[in-house]
Amino acid sequence: MDMMTDQITPPGRAIINRCGSCGGTGRAGTSTCFDCAGTGWHLWKACPRCGDIGWDGLGDGEYACRLSCGYRWAEDNPAWQAQRRPDGLQPYSA
C-alpha cells in the first residue's frame, strides 16, 4: 500500500498540508476544488524568522509576525520568497 504523508517539507519555513476540503483529491464533487485550486494541497506561508503561520499583511508589501516574535519583513525577503509549493507536487491519489 502506498502511503503519502499529510505534510510535505517545502523550501523555506512554509508548511504544506493536504487540502481538508477535498481530502487531497483536487476535486469537490464534479468540479475542481475551490480551496486548493485542484492541486490537493494547501501552502501555509510562515514567518521567515520563527516559522509561525500567524502573520499579517501590513500593506505596501510589508508583513509582520502576529503571534510569536513580531518580526517584520518585505515581500522581497529571500526567506519569504523561497516559501512556495515544490514543482511537481501532484494531487494526492490513494
N, C-alpha and C positions, 0 to 999 in steps of 0.2 A: 504494500500500500504506500503510495506517495504522499508524504505529509509535508505541507508547507507551513512555515511559521506564521503567526499572526502579525509579526513585526519584522521589518527589514531594516538594516542599518544603511541609511543613505549617506552621501557626502555631507560633512558638517554635522551640526548638532540636531538637525531635524529628526522627527520621528515619523515613520511610515507604518500605518496600520491598514488592515483590510477594511473596506467600507462596511460600516454597520448597517447601512440601508439596504444594500443588495447582497450582503454576505460575501462580497468579493467576486461576484459573477459579472459585474458590469451591466447587468440587466435588471430592470424593475418592471416586472410583468412582461409586456410585449415591447417595451421601448428601452432606450438607453437610460441608465440610472442618472438622474439629475445631480445627485450629491457628489459622485466621483467622476462624472463625465464619461462613464463607460470604461474607466481604467480598472475598477475594482479596488482601488487604493486611495487612501487619504494621506496627504502630506501635511504634517503639522510643523511649521517653522518654529524655531526656538531662539531664545536669547543667545547671541554668539558667545557671551561670557559664561553664563551659568547653565544654559540648556533648558531653562524653564519655558514652557509653551504659553505662558501668560504674558503677553506683551501688547502694547498699544501703539497704533499708528498716530503720530502726533501731527501729521500733515507735512507738506513740502519734503517728503522723502525721509523723514526722521521717525525713529521708533524708540520705545523705552520699555525696559523690563518692568512689568507691572507688579509681580509678586515677590521675587527673590532679591535681586541685587540692585535694581534701579539703574542699571547700565543703559546708556543712550547710544544709538548708532545711526548711521546714514544708510540709505539703500544701496550705496556703492561700496559698503564694507565687504571685503572679500569673504569673511566668515559667514556673512548673511547670504551673499550671492551663491555660495557653494551649496546651500541647502536647496536641493532640488530632487525630483524623482529620478533615480538612475535610469539611463537609457535601456530599453529592452525589457523593463518591468511590465509583464503582461498580466491581464486579469487572472484571478485565481480560477483554477479548474480542478475539480475533485476527481 
